[in-house]
Amino acid sequence: MLTDATREKLKHVSTATLATALFKRGLRRQYLQDVHPLRFKGDNMVGPAYTLRYMPAREDLNPISVFQDRAHPQRKAVEECPPGAVMVIDSRRDARAASAGSILVTRLMVRGCAGIVTDGGFRDSPEIADLALPSYHHRPSAPTNLTIHQAIDINVPIGCGDAPVFPGDIVVGDGEGVIVIPAHLADEIADEATEMTAFEDFVTEKVREGRSILGLYPPTDEQSKIDFADWRARTGR
């Protein structure tokens, strides 16, 4: 489970820092490629993944009437995505048709979900950008999903933006993009990223003061380690 403490830590670290922490553990493909925030409002998106998978649409199985079925996987997913979770949609990196529109995203927001991510596109993207729910996609796309995508599976392992996403993995989105942390690593990655962020803030301050990065980043000079310890004591970091 994602603890409140880990969720709070992940709200204050960047996807870049998380990518480095994951790289140290041999995980190189956790950052979603070509997926961007519609409008980043300053707060990280954090939550466990709840997934929806699309496959290429077959026309005879994908008429507009399928939405009359209350068990349609897309509609069902919107109504079952747990509060605090992030819906992650595998749209096969195909933005020729929308993965969802503003009404469905609004429903997720009202239900208390933490965000929505697709490697395809959203229709009604200006309206979605104005919502309080963090939303990430590749680009706007007006056509209904039925023209290209067929919703086929809920809460199964998927690929999104070339990254593997398993249900329950921890999804973090910032102003740059989205990264996925394997669930069993979430606590230790959050702790390490918090430490890394403190050090990077210290380094940034020193570089702005005119200090060379040599011996500072990484801190191969003993004086850099001493200065960092003093900075932490002074700033409470």
C-alpha positions, 0 to 999 in steps of 0.5 A: 500500500502507498502510505501517507508518508511516502505519498507526501515525500513523492509530492516534493521530488522531481521525475528526474530525481526519481529516474536517477534513483531507479536507474541506480537499481537497474530500472531504465524504462520507467519514464513514460515517453512522449507523455506531457501534462495538459497544464501543470499546476505546481503539485505532483500527481501521486497514486497507485496505478489502475489500468485500462488497456485498449487494442486496435478497434474492430469496426463490427465490435465498436459501434457507438451503441457499445456505450449503452452497455454498463459493463463497457470496459472504459465506463466500468474503469471510470466508475471503479478506479479507486479514490487516490489512484491514477488511471493509466491508459494503454492507447498504444501510443496512438493519438489519432483518437481520444482515450477519454474526454472531459466528462469521464475525466470530470467523473474521475475527479469527483470520485477522488481519483489522483489523476489520469494518464494516457500515451494517446490523446484526450478530446475536450483537452482545454476543458480537461486542462482547467480541471483540478485533476492532474492529466497527462497525454501525448496530444489533443485528439478530437475523434471518439476513441471508438474510431481507433481504440477498443477498450478490452481490459481493466487493471491488468499489466500494460505498457504506457509510453513504452514503460511497463505499468503493473496495477498498484505501481506508484505513478508520479507526475510533475511538470516534466512528465510521468514516471512509474515506481514498482510498488515494492520499491516505493518507500525506499525510492521516496526516501532516497529521492528526498535525500537527493533533492536536499543535496541538489538544492544545496548544490544549486545554491552553491553553483548560483554563488559561483562555485565550481561543480568539480568536487561538489557534484558529485561531492568528491571533495571532503569540504563539500560534504562538510558544507552540505552537513552545515547547510542541512543543519542550518536549513532543517533539511 
